[in-house]
Amino acid sequence: VQLVESGGGLVQPGGSLRLSCAASGFTFSSYRMTWYRQAPGKERELVATETSAGGSTNYADFVKGRFTVSRDNARNTVYLQMNSLQPADTAVYYCSAAIYTRRYWGQGTQVTVSS
């Protein structure tokens, strides 16, 4: 199993970024994909989840209305569109998949929101 995030970077407050997570080594379309983030000195927290069929999403309250998770099963990729970014969104963002009894993680991509 391999998960590779990309798309992070430095953005000004109010700006947007789209993160991507390319998956391989498992049947991507069969599994729920989840985005987490971890800010310095804080615990990792769930950001958004997309079901395997792409028909249902769940978001943490702090991103509702600003972030959108989506997936392209043909490309084995899950996305996180982030709008109206704020300094509090600064963190390393990880995609994750729970397969059988194990949770897999990507290496993360840094998002920094600063003027």
N, C-alpha and C positions, 0 to 999 in steps of 0.2 A: 504494500500500500504506500502510495506517495501522494502528498498534498503539497502543492507549491503555490504560495500566494504571491501576488504582484499588484502594483498600482499605488502603493503608498507613496508618501512624499510630504513636502512642506506646502501648506496652503494657508491663506489668510482667513481670518474669521468671516463667516458667511459664505465661504467658498464650497466647492464640491470636489469629490474624488470618487472614482469607481475602482473598487478592489476586485480582483479576480482570484479564483483558486482553481487550478488545474489538477484534476484527480486522475490517478491511474492505479492499476493493480487490483481493482475490485469492480464489481458491477455497479457502476455509479448510479444508474437509474433506480436501483433498488433500495437506496439508503437515504435517510434524512441527512441533510448537511446543515451545519451550524457554524455561525461566526461568533467568536469570543474576542474580548480585548483585555489587555492588562496594562494599566498605567503604572508608572514608577511608584513603588512603595505600596501598591494596592493589590488585592487579590484579582485573579482572572474572573471576568464576569461575562455572562451570556449576552449577546447583542441581538441576534436574530437567527431564526431557524426556518428552513424551507423543507417541506416534506418531499419524499422521493418522487411522488407523482406531480409535484409542483402545484398542487391545488390548495395548499394551506400554508400559511406563514404565521410566525409568532415573533413578537418584538419585545424587547425590554422597554419599560415605560419611558426611559430617558432618550430613546431614539424614535419613538412613534411619531409618524408624520414627517420625519426628516430622512430616515434611511429606508431603503427598499432592497430586499433580498430576492434574488431570482436565480434560475438555473437553466442551463442548456444541456439537456441530456445527450444530445448529438455530439456535443463538444466536450462532454465530461467536465463541465465547468460550472461553478457557482459564483455569483457576483454579489457585491454589496455596493449599491449606489448610495453615497452619503452626501446629503445636501445640508445647507445651513450649518456648516461645521462650526464648532465653538472650541475654545481652548480646552475645555473639559473633555473633549473627544480625543485629545492627544493620548496615544497609547500604541502598543504593538497589537495588531489585529491578526488573529489566527482563524483559519478554518479547521473544522474538525468533523470526523465521521465516527460514529459508533458502529462497529461491525462485530457481531456476535458479542463476546464478553470484553472486548477491548476498544478503547477510544484512541483514535489516531489523530495526530496533530501535524500541521504544517510548521514551517520554520518561523512564520510570522512576517508581517510587513509593517514598518513603522509609519505611523501617521502623526504628523506634527501640525497643530493649528496655532499659528502665531502671526502677529503683525510685525 
